[in-house]
Amino acid sequence: MIQGRTEGYDLETVPNLKPPAGPEALEHMNLLQGEFWRKVPAYREIDEATFLDHLWQYRHSVKTPKELTDTVQDLVSASFLEDLQAGFYRAPMNVRVSPYVMALIDWTNPYDDPIRTQFIPLASRLLPDHPKLTLDSLHEQEDSPVPGMTHRYADKALFLPTSVCPVYCRFCTRSYAIGGDTDVVEKAELATDPKRWQQAFAYIASHPELQDIVISGGDTYQLPAKSLKKIGDALLDIPNVRRMRFASKGVAILPSKILTDHAWVDALCSVVQRGRSMGKDVVLHTHFNSPNEITWITEKAMRRLFERGVTVRNQSVLIRGVNDDKETMRLLVRRLGYLNAHPYYVYLHDMVKGVEDLRTTVQTAIDIEKFVRGCTAGYNTPTFVCDAPGGGGKRDVHSYDYYDRENGIAVYSAPGVKPNQWFLYFDPLTQLEPQARRRWTDPANHRAMIEAALAQAKRCDAFDLRPVSFASANTEIR
């Protein structure tokens, strides 16, 4: 019981006074402190100044099985090292992991660690792909009028000026293009040549309806400061551009760059401030997936951006074994809000090949969203979305026209993006009942299951949408 008086108020006389919350309600404020990297053999002698140097982080990023072995040394077993080596050669993405990320992995339990799960593939954890998966599940290339640009929404375009990242996420939706070629994927080209940037700028200028531009890749963290400013200023100079978002996972996996790469931060802030002087909104979108990614270094980096007037929003991906339980997602959302990184979206894992072990069901997203909503202020509560396979754009996970939970088929429509079309999301087979999994083993059943789901969607929908070809289904539904 609280006794006494506080600022002139007698707390004992306040009716129905709620007691203060317990320490579990403040867990989001308990960030990892100290020189936590020293537990990794390769970093035991690394002082704070060196570890925070972004150039040192880049130079010592892990890219091969040997580099990983040399880094963790005797922290893991020989069988684990064999498992990851096999995983490296079966992954659709290159592997590149910063020392910061390596230091956050619990190497006493690497198989279940949420950060290892995101970046380091293990052959033993890989699952067969769902038969309807593709590399470019969102059909970005089909909506690309010039290299390195996707124009899908009426007033927004996606500009991809780089194909490299400070780390490579196993679950990347652009595994068709990002990073170098792998043993299983030959990458498509993006607008990495500055000459191609001009084509993109010309296209944007010729389409006055385009007011919102997302600059991604790859990762804008990898753009030199001069290039970042050049792109930002060029877009601000286009009269119809009103909003701009620089997308980078960097704050999550290499926050020290914000503290030590002064030229890059100055370039970003210059574009933000110039935009504000022109009445245009320029923000930074980042990508945290696990509350374990957030440390005292993150807090310091976010404070630097906040003090300089940079608005930061976060987009997470719902990943099995990383954040697909209610308490973890609630902690992540609260921790982001504590840092002034406003939770914006939580995406259903895209239907890309090679990472079936990471996907969850639509129902999982619905259940977690219901739990999270109300745990903090509305503006710090993310929207859970399905980026509809086939190019339908982002749909609220609840907004399906029909959801066949038994066979794992969610049907979405997108009348404001691509009218008169259906878009299908397929739950991972391993999370279906055995009889449903057996149906998917026979291709002859696929058409019947999909047609049945589409027929139900038409009955539930007020409009008679025409079913169209769905590339990810590898079959045409008429």
C-alpha positions in Angstrom: 0.0 0.0 0.0 1.2 3.5 -0.9 1.1 5.8 2.1 1.7 9.5 2.7 1.2 12.5 0.3 2.7 13.1 -3.1 2.8 16.7 -4.5 -0.1 17.8 -2.3 -2.3 14.7 -2.9 -3.2 12.4 -0.1 -2.9 9.0 -1.8 -4.8 7.2 1.0 -8.0 9.1 0.1 -7.9 8.3 -3.6 -10.7 5.7 -4.2 -9.9 2.5 -6.1 -6.2 3.3 -6.4 -4.4 0.8 -8.5 -1.1 -0.4 -6.9 2.1 0.2 -8.8 2.9 -2.5 -11.4 5.4 -5.2 -10.5 8.9 -5.3 -11.9 7.8 -7.5 -14.9 6.0 -4.4 -16.2 9.3 -2.6 -16.4 11.3 -5.4 -18.1 11.4 -3.4 -21.4 13.7 -0.8 -19.6 16.2 -3.5 -18.6 18.7 -3.3 -21.5 21.8 -5.4 -21.8 24.7 -3.5 -20.3 28.5 -3.7 -20.1 31.1 -5.2 -22.4 28.9 -8.2 -23.3 31.0 -8.9 -26.4 33.9 -10.2 -24.3 32.2 -13.5 -23.8 33.0 -14.4 -27.5 36.6 -15.7 -27.8 37.6 -13.5 -30.7 36.4 -10.4 -28.9 37.8 -11.0 -25.4 40.5 -8.4 -25.8 38.4 -5.8 -27.7 37.9 -2.6 -25.8 34.8 -0.5 -26.0 36.1 2.2 -28.4 37.2 -0.5 -30.8 34.0 -2.5 -30.6 31.9 0.7 -31.3 34.0 1.6 -34.4 31.7 0.8 -37.3 34.6 0.2 -39.6 36.0 -2.4 -37.2 32.5 -4.0 -37.2 32.5 -4.2 -41.0 36.0 -5.6 -41.2 35.3 -8.3 -38.7 31.8 -9.4 -40.0 31.5 -13.2 -40.3 30.9 -14.4 -43.9 32.1 -18.0 -44.0 32.0 -21.1 -41.8 35.7 -20.7 -41.1 35.3 -17.1 -40.0 32.5 -18.2 -37.7 34.5 -21.1 -36.3 37.5 -18.8 -35.7 35.2 -16.3 -33.9 33.3 -18.6 -31.5 36.1 -21.3 -31.2 35.3 -23.7 -28.4 31.9 -22.2 -27.5 30.1 -24.7 -29.8 30.4 -28.3 -30.6 31.9 -29.9 -33.6 28.5 -31.2 -34.7 27.1 -27.7 -34.6 29.9 -26.4 -36.8 29.2 -29.3 -39.3 25.5 -28.4 -39.2 26.1 -24.7 -40.0 28.6 -25.5 -42.7 26.0 -27.6 -44.5 23.4 -24.8 -43.9 25.6 -22.2 -45.5 25.6 -24.0 -48.8 21.9 -24.6 -48.9 20.8 -21.0 -48.1 19.4 -18.7 -50.7 21.1 -15.7 -49.0 24.7 -15.0 -48.4 25.8 -15.0 -44.7 27.1 -11.8 -43.2 26.9 -11.2 -39.5 28.3 -8.2 -37.6 30.4 -8.7 -34.4 27.6 -6.9 -32.6 25.1 -9.6 -33.6 27.6 -12.4 -33.0 28.0 -11.1 -29.4 24.3 -11.1 -28.8 23.8 -14.8 -29.6 23.6 -17.2 -26.7 26.3 -19.6 -27.7 25.4 -21.9 -24.9 22.1 -22.7 -26.7 22.7 -21.6 -30.3 20.0 -23.9 -31.8 17.2 -22.1 -30.0 18.7 -18.6 -30.0 16.4 -16.1 -31.7 19.2 -14.0 -33.2 21.2 -17.0 -34.5 17.9 -18.2 -36.1 17.6 -15.0 -38.1 21.1 -14.9 -39.6 22.9 -18.2 -39.5 21.4 -21.2 -41.3 21.6 -24.7 -39.9 21.0 -27.6 -42.3 19.2 -29.6 -39.5 16.6 -26.9 -39.1 15.7 -26.5 -42.8 12.3 -27.7 -43.9 11.0 -28.6 -47.4 9.4 -25.6 -49.1 5.7 -25.3 -49.4 4.8 -26.2 -53.1 3.5 -22.6 -53.7 6.7 -20.7 -52.6 8.7 -18.6 -55.0 11.8 -16.4 -54.7 9.9 -13.1 -55.6 6.7 -13.9 -53.8 5.6 -10.2 -53.9 6.1 -9.9 -57.7 8.2 -6.8 -57.3 9.9 -7.3 -60.6 6.5 -7.4 -62.4 5.7 -3.9 -61.0 9.1 -2.5 -61.9 8.9 0.1 -64.7 12.7 0.9 -64.6 15.5 -1.1 -62.9 15.5 -0.8 -59.2 12.0 0.6 -58.8 8.7 -0.9 -57.9 5.5 1.1 -58.5 2.6 -0.7 -57.0 0.6 1.7 -54.9 -1.1 4.7 -56.4 1.0 7.4 -54.7 4.1 5.4 -53.5 7.1 3.9 -55.1 10.0 1.7 -53.8 13.5 2.7 -54.9 16.3 0.2 -54.6 19.7 1.9 -55.1 21.9 -0.8 -53.5 21.9 -4.6 -53.3 24.1 -5.0 -50.3 23.4 -5.0 -46.5 25.5 -4.8 -43.3 24.0 -8.2 -42.4 22.0 -10.6 -44.5 18.7 -11.9 -43.1 17.8 -15.5 -43.9 14.2 -14.4 -44.4 14.8 -11.6 -46.9 11.9 -10.9 -49.2 14.4 -9.9 -51.8 16.5 -13.0 -51.8 16.0 -12.9 -55.5 18.3 -9.9 -55.8 20.1 -9.0 -52.5 23.7 -10.0 -51.9 25.9 -12.1 -54.2 25.0 -15.2 -56.1 24.7 -18.4 -54.0 24.9 -22.1 -54.7 21.1 -22.1 -55.2 20.2 -18.5 -56.4 21.5 -16.3 -59.2 20.6 -12.8 -58.2 18.6 -10.3 -60.3 20.1 -6.8 -60.9 19.0 -3.6 -59.0 19.7 0.0 -59.7 23.2 -0.1 -58.2 24.6 2.1 -61.0 24.1 5.8 -60.3 23.2 6.2 -64.0 20.2 4.0 -63.3 19.3 6.2 -60.4 18.6 9.0 -62.9 16.1 6.7 -64.7 14.3 6.3 -61.4 14.3 10.0 -60.6 13.0 10.8 -64.1 10.2 8.2 -63.7 9.2 9.7 -60.4 9.2 13.2 -61.8 7.0 12.1 -64.7 4.4 10.6 -62.4 2.9 13.5 -60.3 0.8 11.0 -58.3 4.0 9.7 -56.7 4.3 11.5 -53.4 5.8 8.9 -51.1 9.2 7.3 -51.9 10.8 4.4 -49.9 14.5 4.1 -50.4 15.7 0.6 -49.5 17.7 -2.1 -51.2 19.7 -3.7 -49.8 20.2 -1.3 -47.0 20.7 2.4 -47.1 23.2 1.9 -44.2 25.5 0.8 -47.0 25.2 3.9 -49.1 28.2 6.3 -48.7 27.3 9.5 -47.0 27.6 11.4 -50.3 25.3 9.0 -52.1 22.7 9.1 -49.4 22.6 12.9 -49.5 22.6 12.9 -53.3 19.6 10.6 -53.5 17.8 12.5 -50.7 18.4 15.9 -52.3 17.4 14.7 -55.8 14.1 13.3 -54.5 13.4 16.5 -52.5 14.0 18.5 -55.6 11.1 16.6 -57.4 8.0 18.8 -56.6 5.6 15.9 -56.3 7.6 14.1 -53.7 6.2 14.9 -50.3 7.3 12.0 -48.1 10.5 9.9 -48.0 11.5 6.9 -46.0 15.1 5.6 -45.7 15.0 1.9 -44.8 17.8 0.3 -42.9 18.2 -2.6 -40.5 21.4 -1.1 -39.5 20.2 0.5 -36.2 19.2 -3.0 -35.1 22.4 -4.9 -36.0 25.1 -2.3 -36.1 23.9 0.6 -33.9 27.5 1.9 -33.3 27.5 3.3 -36.8 25.2 6.0 -35.6 27.8 6.8 -32.9 30.9 6.7 -35.0 30.0 7.3 -38.7 29.5 11.0 -38.3 29.4 11.7 -42.0 26.6 9.3 -42.7 24.5 10.6 -39.8 25.1 14.2 -40.9 24.0 13.3 -44.4 20.8 11.7 -43.1 20.1 14.7 -40.8 20.8 17.1 -43.6 18.1 15.5 -45.8 15.7 15.4 -42.8 16.2 19.0 -42.0 16.1 20.2 -45.6 12.9 18.3 -46.1 11.4 19.8 -43.0 12.3 23.3 -44.3 10.4 22.4 -47.5 7.3 21.0 -45.7 8.4 17.5 -46.6 8.6 14.5 -44.3 11.8 12.5 -44.2 12.1 9.6 -41.7 14.1 6.5 -41.0 12.5 3.0 -41.0 14.4 0.3 -39.2 14.0 -3.4 -38.5 14.1 -5.0 -35.0 12.7 -8.4 -34.6 13.8 -9.5 -31.1 14.0 -7.7 -27.8 17.4 -9.3 -27.4 18.7 -7.1 -30.2 18.3 -4.0 -28.1 21.2 -3.0 -25.8 22.7 0.1 -24.2 24.4 0.7 -27.5 21.1 0.8 -29.2 19.7 3.2 -26.7 22.6 5.5 -27.1 22.3 5.4 -30.9 18.5 6.0 -30.8 19.1 9.0 -28.4 21.5 10.5 -30.9 18.9 10.3 -33.7 16.1 11.6 -31.4 18.2 14.6 -30.3 18.8 15.5 -34.0 15.2 15.3 -34.9 15.1 12.1 -36.8 11.8 10.2 -36.6 12.4 6.4 -36.5 9.7 3.8 -37.2 10.2 0.0 -36.9 9.0 -2.8 -39.1 9.3 -6.3 -37.8 8.8 -9.7 -39.4 6.9 -12.4 -37.5 9.4 -15.3 -37.3 9.0 -18.7 -35.8 11.3 -19.2 -32.9 12.1 -15.5 -32.8 9.1 -13.5 -31.9 6.1 -15.7 -32.5 4.9 -15.8 -28.9 2.8 -13.2 -27.2 5.1 -12.2 -24.3 8.1 -11.8 -26.6 6.2 -9.6 -29.0 4.8 -7.5 -26.2 8.3 -7.0 -24.8 9.6 -6.0 -28.2 6.8 -3.5 -28.8 7.3 -1.9 -25.3 11.1 -1.8 -25.7 10.9 -0.1 -29.1 8.5 2.5 -27.7 10.9 3.1 -24.8 13.6 4.0 -27.3 11.3 6.2 -29.5 11.3 3.7 -32.4 7.6 3.6 -33.1 6.4 0.1 -34.0 4.8 0.4 -37.4 4.3 -3.0 -39.0 4.7 -6.6 -38.1 4.7 -8.6 -41.3 3.7 -12.2 -41.8 6.9 -13.9 -43.1 6.9 -13.6 -46.9 6.5 -16.8 -48.9 10.1 -17.0 -50.1 12.0 -20.2 -50.7 14.6 -21.8 -48.4 13.3 -20.6 -45.0 10.1 -22.6 -44.4 11.3 -23.2 -40.8 10.8 -19.5 -40.1 7.2 -19.0 -41.3 4.1 -19.0 -39.1 0.4 -19.2 -39.7 -2.0 -16.3 -40.3 -3.8 -17.4 -37.1 -0.6 -16.9 -35.1 -0.4 -13.3 -36.3 -4.1 -12.7 -35.4 -3.7 -14.2 -31.9 -0.5 -12.2 -31.1 -2.0 -8.9 -32.5 -5.0 -9.3 -30.2 -2.8 -9.8 -27.2 -0.4 -6.9 -28.0 -3.1 -4.4 -28.7 -3.8 -2.4 -25.5 -0.4 -3.2 -23.9 0.8 0.3 -24.8 -0.3 3.5 -26.5 -2.0 3.1 -29.9 0.7 5.0 -31.8 3.2 2.6 -30.4 1.1 -0.5 -31.4 2.1 -2.1 -34.7 -0.3 -3.2 -37.4 0.0 -6.9 -38.3 0.0 -7.3 -42.0 0.2 -9.8 -44.8 2.1 -8.4 -47.8 -0.1 -10.3 -50.2 1.8 -12.7 -52.4 1.5 -11.8 -56.1 1.6 -8.1 -55.6 -1.6 -7.2 -53.6 0.3 -5.1 -51.2 -0.1 -4.9 -47.4 -3.3 -6.2 -46.0 -4.3 -6.2 -42.4 -4.0 -9.9 -41.3 -7.6 -9.8 -40.1 -8.9 -8.5 -43.4 -8.9 -11.8 -45.3 -11.9 -12.6 -47.4 -11.8 -16.2 -46.4 -9.4 -18.3 -44.3 -9.3 -22.1 -44.7 -7.5 -22.9 -41.5 -7.6 -26.6 -42.1 -5.7 -26.5 -45.3 -3.8 -23.2 -44.5 -5.1 -21.0 -47.3 -5.9 -17.3 -46.6 -7.6 -15.4 -49.5 -7.1 -11.6 -49.6 -8.4 -9.0 -52.0 -6.9 -5.6 -52.6 -9.5 -3.4 -54.4 -7.4 -0.2 -53.8 -4.2 -1.7 -55.3 -5.2 -4.4 -57.8 -8.9 -4.6 -58.1 -10.7 -7.8 -59.3 -7.9 -10.1 -58.2 -7.4 -12.6 -55.4 -4.2 -13.1 -53.5 -3.4 -16.2 -51.6 -1.2 -16.8 -48.5 -0.4 -20.4 -47.6 0.4 -21.4 -44.0 3.5 -23.6 -43.5 2.7 -27.3 -43.9 4.4 -28.3 -40.7 1.9 -26.3 -38.7 -1.1 -28.0 -40.3 -2.8 -31.2 -39.1 -1.4 -34.5 -40.7 -4.4 -35.1 -43.0 -4.0 -31.6 -44.5 -0.2 -32.1 -44.9 -1.0 -35.3 -46.8 -3.3 -33.4 -49.2 -0.5 -31.0 -50.1 1.8 -33.9 -51.0 -0.4 -34.6 -54.1 -0.3 -31.9 -56.7 -3.7 -33.1 -58.0 -5.3 -31.8 -54.8 -3.8 -28.3 -55.0 -6.3 -26.9 -57.6 -9.3 -28.3 -55.7 -8.2 -26.8 -52.4 -7.5 -23.4 -53.9 -10.7 -23.3 -55.9 -12.7 -24.2 -52.8 -11.1 -21.4 -50.9 -11.7 -18.9 -53.7 -15.4 -20.0 -54.0 -15.8 -19.4 -50.2 -14.2 -15.9 -50.5 -16.6 -15.0 -53.3 -19.5 -16.0 -51.2 -18.2 -13.9 -48.3 -17.4 -10.8 -50.4 -19.9 -8.2 -51.5 -18.2 -7.9 -54.9 -17.9 -10.6 -57.6 -14.1 -10.5 -58.0 -12.8 -12.4 -60.9 -10.2 -15.0 -59.9 -7.0 -14.5 -61.8 -3.7 -16.3 -62.4 -1.7 -16.6 -59.2 1.9 -17.1 -60.1 3.0 -18.4 -56.7 0.4 -21.2 -57.0 2.0 -22.5 -60.2 -1.4 -22.9 -61.6 -4.1 -20.8 -63.2 -7.4 -20.6 -61.4 -10.3 -19.7 -63.7 
